[in-house]
């Protein structure tokens, strides 16, 4: 699970297509949901992982928006 915890670099996201990014987005959102659920049920105490997942989601959404608007930079 530690691989899910790593921050995703924006440069690696820019190399992917929009459908791939949307699939990654769904995976990150599911991972965030599971982490929140585990936190509520006291199965984990890792609150820093929530921040990493939220930031990854934001990065993915930003790159998707940049690609859809035509600004690949």
Rosetta constraint file for C-alpha pairs under 8 A:
AtomPair CA 1 CA 5 HARMONIC 6.76 0.50
AtomPair CA 2 CA 6 HARMONIC 6.77 0.50
AtomPair CA 5 CA 49 HARMONIC 6.05 0.50
AtomPair CA 5 CA 52 HARMONIC 6.48 0.50
AtomPair CA 5 CA 53 HARMONIC 6.98 0.50
AtomPair CA 6 CA 52 HARMONIC 7.14 0.50
AtomPair CA 7 CA 52 HARMONIC 6.05 0.50
AtomPair CA 7 CA 53 HARMONIC 7.66 0.50
AtomPair CA 7 CA 55 HARMONIC 7.60 0.50
AtomPair CA 7 CA 56 HARMONIC 6.16 0.50
AtomPair CA 8 CA 12 HARMONIC 7.44 0.50
AtomPair CA 8 CA 13 HARMONIC 7.54 0.50
AtomPair CA 8 CA 56 HARMONIC 5.92 0.50
AtomPair CA 8 CA 59 HARMONIC 7.79 0.50
AtomPair CA 9 CA 13 HARMONIC 6.62 0.50
AtomPair CA 10 CA 14 HARMONIC 6.27 0.50
AtomPair CA 10 CA 59 HARMONIC 6.46 0.50
AtomPair CA 10 CA 60 HARMONIC 7.73 0.50
AtomPair CA 10 CA 63 HARMONIC 7.37 0.50
AtomPair CA 11 CA 15 HARMONIC 6.89 0.50
AtomPair CA 12 CA 16 HARMONIC 7.22 0.50
AtomPair CA 13 CA 21 HARMONIC 7.20 0.50
AtomPair CA 13 CA 60 HARMONIC 6.93 0.50
AtomPair CA 13 CA 63 HARMONIC 6.90 0.50
AtomPair CA 14 CA 63 HARMONIC 6.46 0.50
AtomPair CA 14 CA 72 HARMONIC 7.59 0.50
AtomPair CA 16 CA 20 HARMONIC 6.13 0.50
AtomPair CA 16 CA 21 HARMONIC 6.48 0.50
AtomPair CA 17 CA 21 HARMONIC 6.24 0.50
AtomPair CA 18 CA 22 HARMONIC 6.10 0.50
AtomPair CA 18 CA 64 HARMONIC 6.09 0.50
AtomPair CA 18 CA 67 HARMONIC 7.30 0.50
AtomPair CA 19 CA 23 HARMONIC 6.23 0.50
AtomPair CA 20 CA 24 HARMONIC 6.26 0.50
AtomPair CA 21 CA 25 HARMONIC 6.06 0.50
AtomPair CA 21 CA 60 HARMONIC 6.48 0.50
AtomPair CA 21 CA 64 HARMONIC 6.83 0.50
AtomPair CA 22 CA 26 HARMONIC 6.35 0.50
AtomPair CA 22 CA 60 HARMONIC 7.97 0.50
AtomPair CA 22 CA 64 HARMONIC 7.76 0.50
AtomPair CA 23 CA 27 HARMONIC 6.38 0.50
AtomPair CA 24 CA 28 HARMONIC 6.14 0.50
AtomPair CA 24 CA 60 HARMONIC 7.79 0.50
AtomPair CA 25 CA 29 HARMONIC 6.12 0.50
AtomPair CA 25 CA 57 HARMONIC 6.13 0.50
AtomPair CA 25 CA 60 HARMONIC 6.41 0.50
AtomPair CA 25 CA 61 HARMONIC 7.56 0.50
AtomPair CA 26 CA 30 HARMONIC 6.13 0.50
AtomPair CA 27 CA 31 HARMONIC 6.09 0.50
AtomPair CA 28 CA 32 HARMONIC 6.08 0.50
AtomPair CA 28 CA 53 HARMONIC 6.45 0.50
AtomPair CA 28 CA 56 HARMONIC 7.35 0.50
AtomPair CA 28 CA 57 HARMONIC 6.35 0.50
AtomPair CA 29 CA 33 HARMONIC 6.17 0.50
AtomPair CA 29 CA 53 HARMONIC 7.83 0.50
AtomPair CA 29 CA 57 HARMONIC 7.09 0.50
AtomPair CA 30 CA 34 HARMONIC 6.19 0.50
AtomPair CA 31 CA 35 HARMONIC 6.12 0.50
AtomPair CA 31 CA 53 HARMONIC 7.57 0.50
AtomPair CA 32 CA 36 HARMONIC 6.14 0.50
AtomPair CA 32 CA 50 HARMONIC 6.37 0.50
AtomPair CA 32 CA 53 HARMONIC 5.98 0.50
AtomPair CA 32 CA 54 HARMONIC 7.32 0.50
AtomPair CA 33 CA 37 HARMONIC 6.14 0.50
AtomPair CA 34 CA 38 HARMONIC 6.08 0.50
AtomPair CA 35 CA 39 HARMONIC 6.14 0.50
AtomPair CA 35 CA 44 HARMONIC 7.89 0.50
AtomPair CA 35 CA 49 HARMONIC 7.73 0.50
AtomPair CA 35 CA 50 HARMONIC 6.81 0.50
AtomPair CA 36 CA 40 HARMONIC 6.29 0.50
AtomPair CA 36 CA 50 HARMONIC 7.31 0.50
AtomPair CA 37 CA 41 HARMONIC 6.29 0.50
AtomPair CA 38 CA 42 HARMONIC 6.00 0.50
AtomPair CA 38 CA 43 HARMONIC 4.90 0.50
AtomPair CA 38 CA 44 HARMONIC 5.69 0.50
AtomPair CA 39 CA 43 HARMONIC 5.97 0.50
AtomPair CA 39 CA 44 HARMONIC 5.24 0.50
AtomPair CA 39 CA 45 HARMONIC 6.12 0.50
AtomPair CA 39 CA 46 HARMONIC 7.54 0.50
AtomPair CA 39 CA 47 HARMONIC 7.70 0.50
AtomPair CA 46 CA 50 HARMONIC 7.61 0.50
AtomPair CA 47 CA 51 HARMONIC 7.16 0.50
AtomPair CA 48 CA 52 HARMONIC 6.57 0.50
AtomPair CA 49 CA 53 HARMONIC 6.22 0.50
AtomPair CA 50 CA 54 HARMONIC 6.17 0.50
AtomPair CA 51 CA 55 HARMONIC 6.17 0.50
AtomPair CA 52 CA 56 HARMONIC 6.15 0.50
AtomPair CA 53 CA 57 HARMONIC 6.21 0.50
AtomPair CA 54 CA 58 HARMONIC 6.26 0.50
AtomPair CA 55 CA 59 HARMONIC 6.16 0.50
AtomPair CA 56 CA 60 HARMONIC 6.19 0.50
AtomPair CA 57 CA 61 HARMONIC 6.15 0.50
AtomPair CA 58 CA 62 HARMONIC 6.09 0.50
AtomPair CA 59 CA 63 HARMONIC 6.26 0.50
AtomPair CA 60 CA 64 HARMONIC 6.15 0.50
AtomPair CA 61 CA 65 HARMONIC 6.13 0.50
AtomPair CA 62 CA 66 HARMONIC 6.17 0.50
AtomPair CA 63 CA 67 HARMONIC 6.13 0.50
AtomPair CA 64 CA 68 HARMONIC 6.14 0.50
AtomPair CA 65 CA 69 HARMONIC 6.09 0.50
AtomPair CA 66 CA 70 HARMONIC 6.21 0.50
AtomPair CA 66 CA 71 HARMONIC 5.16 0.50
AtomPair CA 66 CA 72 HARMONIC 5.96 0.50
AtomPair CA 66 CA 73 HARMONIC 7.68 0.50
AtomPair CA 67 CA 71 HARMONIC 5.91 0.50
AtomPair CA 67 CA 72 HARMONIC 5.51 0.50
